[in-house]
Amino acid sequence: MADGEDGSFTFSIAAEGKPYILKVVYKDDERVVTTSFSAFDEPLDVRPPDPAKVLDMTGAS
C-alpha cells in the first residue's frame, strides 16, 4: 500500500505467471475508486469514435 496525498492506494498483483497488476483501489475520506485490468497479452483494437457522437466544446466557457 502506498500513501496518496489524501488517501491510499492498494495494488493487487497476479500471484502466478508474470506479475501483472490486476486491480488498483484508491480510498480517501470521500470515495473509493477501483480500476481492474484484464486480457493481458491480447490485441487492443482502438478506433476513433463515430463523428456524430463527438461533442464540439470549442467556444464553450
C-alpha positions as CSV (number, residue, x, y, z in Angstrom):
1,M,0.0,0.0,0.0
2,A,1.3,3.5,-0.8
3,D,0.0,6.7,0.6
4,G,-1.6,9.3,-1.8
5,E,-2.0,12.9,-1.0
6,D,-5.3,12.5,0.8
7,G,-5.9,8.7,0.6
8,S,-4.2,5.4,-0.1
9,F,-3.7,3.0,-2.9
10,T,-3.9,-0.8,-2.7
11,F,-2.4,-2.8,-5.6
12,S,-3.5,-6.4,-6.4
13,I,-0.8,-8.4,-8.3
14,A,-1.1,-11.7,-10.1
15,A,0.4,-14.5,-7.9
16,E,1.1,-16.9,-10.8
17,G,2.8,-16.3,-14.1
18,K,4.1,-12.8,-15.0
19,P,3.4,-10.3,-12.1
20,Y,0.6,-8.2,-13.8
21,I,-1.3,-5.6,-11.9
22,L,-4.9,-6.9,-11.6
23,K,-6.6,-4.2,-9.6
24,V,-5.8,-0.8,-8.1
25,V,-8.1,0.6,-5.3
26,Y,-7.8,4.2,-4.2
27,K,-9.6,5.2,-0.9
28,D,-9.9,8.6,0.7
29,D,-12.5,10.1,3.1
30,E,-15.0,10.8,0.3
31,R,-14.7,7.9,-2.2
32,V,-13.4,4.6,-3.2
33,V,-12.2,4.2,-6.8
34,T,-11.4,0.7,-8.2
35,T,-9.6,0.1,-11.5
36,S,-9.5,-3.5,-12.8
37,F,-7.2,-4.9,-15.5
38,S,-7.6,-8.0,-17.7
39,A,-6.9,-9.5,-21.1
40,F,-3.1,-9.2,-20.8
41,D,-1.2,-10.0,-24.0
42,E,-4.4,-9.6,-26.0
43,P,-4.5,-7.3,-29.0
44,L,-6.1,-3.9,-28.4
45,D,-8.3,-2.5,-31.2
46,V,-8.5,1.2,-30.6
47,R,-10.7,3.2,-33.0
48,P,-11.8,6.8,-33.1
49,P,-15.4,7.5,-32.0
50,D,-18.2,8.0,-34.6
51,P,-18.1,11.7,-35.5
52,A,-21.8,12.0,-34.8
53,K,-21.1,11.1,-31.2
54,V,-18.3,13.7,-30.6
55,L,-19.3,16.9,-28.8
56,D,-17.5,20.0,-30.0
57,M,-16.8,22.1,-27.0
58,T,-14.8,24.9,-28.7
59,G,-16.2,28.2,-27.7
60,A,-17.8,26.9,-24.6
61,S,-16.9,28.6,-21.4
